[in-house]
């Protein structure tokens, strides 16, 4: 399996948003982005930028209580999952998640560590870590692309 790795430092919310926007502009159908980080790390800010990069004009919020939101007003559909409340991935079958993982849009999954065994093999992992030594809004963002 081939892996590509990069590290990006953002100094504020705007830069985190802009990174998400850049990746959203580059996204192609069938990609699965797995977004990890502590509460308050910037996952929602990144997701909002990603949606803007896809051309989505709807307000994007974290789907913590609904598990998934679908946005279809961009150049590709965005399937935005939040797995924070799931204890394991078996609940994904009930919502037909596999259909979305291999669908015509792009998946953005927050808290993917809660569904490890249910994720596709080819994913793009994005870890957002706070860097309080540099400042309250600094983030170290690690992107790993795995390809068969």
Buried (B, 14 or more C-beta within 10 A) or exposed (E): EEEEEEEBEBEBBEBBBBBBBBBBBEBEEBBBBBBBBEEEBBBBBBBBBBBBBBBBEEEBEBBEEEBBBEBEEBBBBBBBBBBBEBEEBEBBEEEEBEEBBEBEBBBBBBBBEBBEEBBBEBBBBBBBBBBEEEEEBBBBBBBBBBEE
